[in-house]
Amino acid sequence: MEHRRLGNSGMETAPLVLGGNVFGWTADEKTSFDVLSAFVDAGLNMIDTADMYSIWAPGHKGGESEEVIGKWMKASGNRSKVLIATKVGMDLGPGKKGLSKEYIMRAVEDSLQRLQTNYIDLYQSHMDDKDTPLSETLEAYEELIEQGKVRAIGASNYTADRLNEALEVSKEHGIIQYATLQPHYSLIERTEYEGALEDTCRAHHLGVIPYFPLASGFLTGKYRSEEDLSKSQRGPGLKKYLNDRGLAILKVLDEIAAEYDSTPAAVSLAWVMARPGITAPIASATSVQQLKELVDATDLELDNDSIDLLNKVSA
């Protein structure tokens, strides 16, 4: 399995990151364990989660995903085989939000406890917090790295301006800088990342680990009509893609998948992986069979004609 540098973190990841948002939610504990073990057995090594997964589910309070991953690592003994990436900053209730130093220092202890580990490989700002000085946030991370509780830090959902500002603050203060960015990016969602954000990441050699590279399942080809939207809990949110552009993308994905004896999902992931500057997309699976389809993308090398066709239809 090919491994790629994770920015300037000193770590390397396989070209696909396993998304943990489904663990303890649409994938129960046993299924989650099976998916995690199959992922490692396939030669992949990085798992992404967040302290707030899956607070949106009825009866959940957040932290469910981290707890499942922690139990799996303890039961399997696989902690040394994986890179654990988690996030902080989203609203978990009164007094549990943002990127102040005081809150980060509390939140990291909660994540470490749930994950049943004494360090986090990549600790990420889940979203920008404009109410807290960037220097305060970065100094908190610096302290965690000095304590050995965090190995590297990343940003998620930052604009190019704010990311550049954060990188400049790190340089001015001589403290740790963001090694990665986690943007929203896929064949059908290109505008947020391409342009200034992509330029910043490439100029500063940041690792880029996009989320929703399959557009919440739309690019698997599962949803082709309004009737299909009832197939899953995410379905209703995908209605925005059921237009001429979305259907044209699916048509080209079908054609290329047939040419490579592959699937639209694998082709979609392979397109993201082939983008210069992208380290590894993050994708989740609720079964071992689904995971196999995702892992297949790591062996799929699209030719220039296929990439050009996908670029044009999704422009």
URGIJO-V650599 format. One record per pair of residues at least 24 apart in sequence whose ideal C-beta (glycine too) atoms are under 10 Angstrom apart, sorted by the first residue. I is the first residue (numbers start at 1). J is the second residue. If there is no record, write none. Layout:
BEGIN
((I/J) (I/J))
END
This chain:
BEGIN
((1/42) (1/43) (1/44) (1/45) (1/295) (1/298) (1/299) (2/43) (2/273) (2/298) (2/299) (3/43) (3/44) (3/45) (3/46) (3/280) (4/207) (4/273) (4/278) (4/279) (4/280) (5/179) (5/205) (5/207) (5/279) (6/46) (6/83) (6/85) (6/121) (6/122) (6/151) (6/152) (6/154) (6/179) (6/180) (6/206) (6/207) (6/208) (6/209) (6/279) (6/280) (7/122) (7/152) (7/154) (7/177) (7/178) (7/179) (7/180) (7/181) (7/201) (7/204) (7/205) (7/206) (7/207) (7/208) (7/209) (7/279) (8/152) (8/177) (8/178) (8/179) (8/180) (8/204) (8/205) (8/206) (8/207) (9/83) (9/121) (9/122) (9/151) (9/152) (9/153) (9/154) (9/178) (9/179) (9/180) (9/206) (9/207) (10/151) (10/152) (10/179) (11/45) (11/46) (11/83) (11/85) (11/121) (11/122) (11/151) (11/152) (11/179) (11/180) (11/207) (12/45) (12/46) (12/83) (12/207) (12/279) (13/44) (13/45) (13/46) (13/48) (13/82) (13/83) (13/85) (13/121) (13/122) (13/180) (13/207) (13/209) (13/279) (13/280) (14/39) (14/42) (14/43) (14/44) (14/45) (14/46) (14/83) (14/279) (14/280) (14/295) (14/298) (15/44) (15/46) (15/269) (15/270) (15/272) (15/273) (15/274) (15/278) (15/279) (15/280) (15/281) (15/297) (15/298) (15/299) (16/42) (16/44) (16/45) (16/46) (16/209) (16/213) (16/269) (16/270) (16/272) (16/273) (16/280) (16/281) (16/282) (16/283) (16/291) (16/294) (16/295) (16/296) (16/297) (16/298) (17/44) (17/45) (17/46) (17/47) (17/48) (17/83) (17/85) (17/122) (17/182) (17/209) (17/210) (17/211) (17/213) (17/279) (17/280) (17/281) (17/282) (17/283) (17/284) (18/42) (18/44) (18/45) (18/46) (18/47) (18/48) (18/49) (18/69) (18/82) (18/85) (18/280) (18/282) (18/283) (18/284) (18/285) (18/291) (18/294) (18/295) (19/47) (19/48) (19/49) (19/50) (19/53) (19/65) (19/209) (19/211) (19/212) (19/213) (19/214) (19/281) (19/282) (19/283) (19/284) (19/285) (19/294) (20/47) (20/48) (20/49) (20/50) (20/53) (20/54) (20/64) (20/65) (20/66) (20/68) (20/69) (20/84) (20/85) (20/86) (20/282) (20/284) (21/48) (21/49) (21/50) (21/52) (21/53) (21/54) (21/56) (21/64) (21/65) (21/211) (21/212) (21/282) (21/284) (22/53) (22/54) (22/65) (22/68) (22/284) (22/285) (22/286) (22/290) (23/47) (23/49) (23/53) (23/54) (23/64) (23/65) (23/66) (23/67) (23/68) (23/69) (23/71) (23/72) (23/284) (23/286) (24/49) (24/53) (24/54) (24/57) (24/60) (24/63) (24/64) (24/65) (24/66) (24/67) (24/68) (24/69) (24/71) (25/53) (25/54) (25/55) (25/56) (25/57) (25/60) (25/64) (25/65) (25/68) (25/233) (25/284) (25/286) (26/54) (26/57) (26/232) (26/233) (26/234) (26/284) (26/286) (27/65) (27/68) (27/284) (27/285) (27/286) (27/287) (27/290) (28/68) (28/286) (29/64) (29/67) (29/68) (29/71) (29/72) (31/68) (31/285) (31/286) (31/287) (31/288) (32/64) (32/65) (32/68) (32/69) (32/71) (32/72) (32/285) (32/286) (33/68) (33/69) (33/71) (33/72) (33/75) (33/76) (34/72) (34/285) (34/287) (34/288) (34/291) (35/72) (35/284) (35/285) (35/286) (35/287) (35/288) (35/289) (35/290) (35/291) (35/294) (36/68) (36/69) (36/72) (36/73) (36/75) (36/76) (36/78) (36/82) (36/285) (36/291) (37/72) (37/75) (37/76) (37/78) (37/288) (38/285) (38/287) (38/288) (38/289) (38/291) (38/292) (38/295) (39/78) (39/82) (39/285) (39/288) (39/291) (39/294) (39/295) (40/72) (40/76) (40/78) (40/81) (40/82) (41/78) (41/81) (41/288) (41/295) (42/291) (42/292) (42/294) (42/295) (42/296) (42/298) (43/295) (43/298) (44/81) (44/82) (44/83) (44/280) (44/291) (44/294) (44/295) (44/298) (45/78) (45/81) (45/82) (45/83) (45/121) (46/82) (46/83) (46/84) (46/85) (46/121) (46/122) (46/209) (46/279) (46/280) (46/282) (47/72) (47/73) (47/78) (47/82) (47/83) (47/84) (47/85) (47/86) (47/115) (47/121) (47/282) (48/83) (48/84) (48/85) (48/86) (48/87) (48/122) (48/124) (48/154) (48/156) (48/182) (48/209) (48/211) (48/280) (48/282) (48/283) (48/284) (49/84) (49/85) (49/86) (49/87) (49/111) (49/114) (49/115) (50/85) (50/86) (50/87) (50/88) (50/89) (50/90) (50/111) (50/124) (50/126) (50/156) (50/182) (51/86) (51/87) (51/88) (51/89) (51/90) (51/92) (51/96) (51/107) (51/108) (51/110) (51/111) (51/114) (51/115) (51/126) (52/86) (52/87) (52/88) (52/89) (52/90) (52/91) (52/92) (52/93) (52/96) (52/97) (52/126) (53/86) (53/87) (53/90) (55/90) (55/91) (55/92) (55/93) (56/233) (57/233) (61/92) (61/93) (62/90) (62/91) (62/92) (62/93) (62/96) (62/110) (62/114) (63/92) (63/110) (63/111) (63/113) (63/114) (63/115) (64/114) (65/114) (65/115) (65/284) (66/110) (66/111) (66/112) (66/113) (66/114) (66/115) (66/116) (66/117) (66/120) (67/113) (67/114) (67/115) (67/116) (68/114) (68/115) (69/114) (69/115) (69/116) (69/117) (70/111) (70/112) (70/113) (70/114) (70/115) (70/116) (70/117) (71/114) (71/115) (71/116) (72/115) (72/116) (73/115) (73/116) (73/117) (74/115) (74/116) (74/117) (75/116) (79/115) (79/116) (79/117) (79/118) (79/119) (82/117) (82/121) (83/120) (83/121) (83/122) (83/151) (83/152) (84/111) (84/115) (84/117) (84/119) (84/120) (84/121) (84/122) (84/123) (84/151) (85/120) (85/121) (85/122) (85/123) (85/124) (85/152) (85/154) (85/156) (85/180) (85/182) (85/209) (85/282) (86/111) (86/112) (86/114) (86/115) (86/120) (86/121) (86/122) (86/123) (86/124) (86/126) (86/150) (87/111) (87/120) (87/122) (87/123) (87/124) (87/125) (87/126) (87/127) (87/154) (87/155) (87/156) (87/157) (87/182) (88/120) (88/123) (88/124) (88/125) (88/126) (88/127) (88/129) (88/137) (88/140) (88/141) (89/124) (89/125) (89/126) (89/127) (89/128) (89/129) (89/132) (89/137) (89/156) (89/157) (90/125) (90/126) (90/127) (90/156) (90/157) (91/126) (91/127) (97/126) (97/127) (97/129) (97/131) (98/125) (98/126) (98/127) (98/128) (98/129) (98/130) (98/131) (98/132) (98/137) (99/125) (99/126) (99/127) (99/128) (99/129) (99/130) (99/131) (99/132) (99/133) (99/134) (99/136) (99/137) (99/138) (99/140) (99/141) (100/129) (100/131) (100/132) (100/133) (100/136) (100/137) (100/140) (101/132) (101/133) (101/135) (101/136) (101/137) (101/138) (101/139) (101/140) (101/141) (101/143) (101/144) (102/132) (102/136) (102/140) (103/129) (103/132) (103/137) (103/140) (104/129) (104/132) (104/136) (104/137) (104/139) (104/140) (104/141) (104/143) (104/144) (104/150) (105/140) (105/143) (105/144) (105/147) (105/149) (107/140) (108/140) (108/141) (108/143) (108/144) (108/147) (108/149) (108/150) (109/149) (111/149) (111/150) (112/149) (112/150) (117/149) (118/148) (118/149) (119/144) (119/145) (119/147) (119/148) (119/149) (119/150) (119/151) (120/144) (120/149) (120/150) (120/151) (120/152) (120/153) (121/150) (121/151) (121/152) (122/150) (122/151) (122/152) (122/153) (122/154) (122/179) (122/180) (122/182) (122/207) (122/209) (123/149) (123/150) (123/151) (123/152) (123/153) (123/154) (124/152) (124/153) (124/154) (124/155) (124/156) (124/157) (124/178) (124/179) (124/180) (124/181) (124/182) (124/209) (125/153) (125/154) (125/155) (125/156) (125/157) (125/158) (125/166) (125/178) (125/182) (126/154) (126/155) (126/156) (126/157) (126/182) (127/155) (127/156) (127/157) (127/158) (128/155) (128/156) (128/157) (128/158) (128/159) (128/162) (128/163) (128/165) (128/166) (129/162) (130/162) (133/169) (134/162) (134/165) (134/166) (134/167) (134/168) (134/169) (134/170) (134/173) (135/166) (135/169) (135/170) (135/172) (135/173) (135/175) (136/169) (137/166) (137/169) (138/166) (138/167) (138/169) (138/170) (138/173) (138/175) (138/176) (138/177) (138/178) (139/169) (139/170) (139/173) (139/175) (139/176) (140/176) (141/170) (141/175) (141/176) (141/177) (141/178) (142/170) (142/173) (142/174) (142/175) (142/176) (142/177) (143/175) (143/176) (144/176) (145/175) (145/176) (146/176) (150/176) (151/179) (152/176) (152/177) (152/178) (152/179) (152/180) (152/207) (153/177) (153/178) (153/179) (153/180) (154/178) (154/179) (154/180) (154/181) (154/182) (154/206) (154/207) (154/208) (154/209) (155/179) (155/180) (155/181) (155/182) (155/183) (155/206) (156/180) (156/181) (156/182) (156/183) (156/184) (156/209) (156/211) (157/181) (157/182) (157/183) (157/184) (157/192) (157/211) (158/182) (158/183) (158/197) (158/200) (159/192) (159/196) (159/197) (159/200) (160/192) (160/193) (160/195) (160/196) (160/197) (160/198) (160/199) (160/200) (160/201) (161/196) (161/197) (161/200) (163/196) (163/197) (163/200) (163/201) (163/204) (163/206) (164/196) (164/197) (164/199) (164/200) (164/203) (164/204) (167/200) (167/203) (167/204) (167/206) (171/204) (177/204) (177/206) (178/204) (178/206) (178/207) (179/204) (179/205) (179/206) (179/207) (180/206) (180/207) (180/208) (180/209) (180/279) (181/206) (181/207) (181/208) (181/209) (181/210) (181/279) (182/207) (182/208) (182/209) (182/210) (182/211) (182/282) (183/208) (183/209) (183/210) (183/211) (183/212) (183/278) (184/210) (184/211) (184/212) (184/213) (184/215) (185/209) (185/210) (185/211) (185/212) (185/213) (185/215) (185/272) (185/275) (185/278) (185/281) (186/210) (186/211) (186/212) (186/213) (186/214) (186/215) (186/216) (186/218) (186/219) (186/249) (186/268) (186/269) (186/271) (186/272) (186/281) (186/314) (187/213) (187/214) (187/215) (187/218) (187/219) (187/246) (187/249) (187/250) (187/252) (187/253) (187/264) (187/267) (187/268) (187/269) (187/271) (187/272) (187/310) (187/311) (187/313) (187/314) (188/212) (188/213) (188/214) (188/215) (188/218) (188/219) (188/238) (188/240) (188/241) (188/245) (188/246) (188/249) (188/250) (188/268) (188/314) (189/213) (189/215) (189/216) (189/218) (189/219) (189/241) (189/314) (190/275) (190/311) (190/314) (190/315) (193/275) (193/277) (193/278) (194/275) (198/275) (198/276) (198/277) (198/278) (199/277) (201/277) (201/278) (201/279) (202/276) (202/277) (202/278) (203/277) (205/277) (206/277) (206/279) (207/277) (207/278) (207/279) (207/280) (208/272) (208/275) (208/277) (208/278) (208/279) (208/280) (208/281) (209/278) (209/279) (209/280) (209/281) (209/282) (210/272) (210/273) (210/275) (210/278) (210/279) (210/280) (210/281) (210/282) (210/283) (211/281) (211/282) (211/283) (211/284) (212/281) (212/282) (212/283) (212/284) (213/265) (213/268) (213/269) (213/271) (213/272) (213/273) (213/278) (213/280) (213/281) (213/282) (213/283) (213/294) (213/297) (214/264) (214/265) (214/266) (214/268) (214/269) (214/272) (214/281) (214/282) (214/283) (214/284) (214/294) (214/297) (215/240) (215/241) (215/246) (215/249) (215/268) (216/241) (216/284) (217/265) (217/283) (217/284) (217/290) (218/242) (218/246) (218/249) (218/250) (218/264) (218/268) (219/246) (219/249) (219/250) (219/253) (219/264) (219/265) (219/267) (219/268) (219/269) (219/271) (219/272) (219/314) (220/250) (220/253) (220/263) (220/264) (220/265) (220/266) (220/268) (220/283) (220/290) (220/293) (220/294) (221/249) (221/250) (221/251) (221/253) (221/254) (221/257) (221/263) (221/264) (221/265) (221/267) (221/268) (222/250) (222/264) (222/265) (223/250) (224/250) (224/251) (224/254) (232/286) (245/313) (245/314) (245/315) (246/314) (248/312) (248/313) (248/314) (249/310) (249/313) (249/314) (250/313) (251/313) (252/306) (252/309) (252/310) (252/312) (252/313) (252/314) (253/309) (253/310) (253/313) (253/314) (255/306) (255/309) (256/300) (256/302) (256/303) (256/305) (256/306) (256/307) (256/309) (256/310) (257/300) (259/302) (259/303) (259/305) (259/306) (260/296) (260/300) (260/301) (260/302) (260/303) (260/306) (261/300) (262/293) (262/296) (262/297) (262/299) (262/300) (262/302) (263/293) (263/294) (263/296) (263/297) (263/300) (264/293) (265/290) (265/293) (265/294) (265/296) (265/297) (266/292) (266/293) (266/294) (266/295) (266/296) (266/297) (266/298) (266/299) (266/300) (266/302) (267/296) (267/297) (267/300) (267/302) (267/306) (267/310) (268/297) (268/310) (268/314) (269/293) (269/294) (269/295) (269/296) (269/297) (269/298) (269/300) (270/296) (270/297) (270/298) (270/299) (270/300) (270/301) (270/302) (270/306) (270/307) (270/310) (271/297) (271/300) (271/302) (271/306) (271/307) (271/309) (271/310) (271/311) (271/314) (272/297) (273/297) (273/298) (273/300) (273/301) (273/302) (274/300) (274/301) (274/302) (274/303) (274/304) (274/306) (274/307) (274/310) (275/307) (275/311))
END
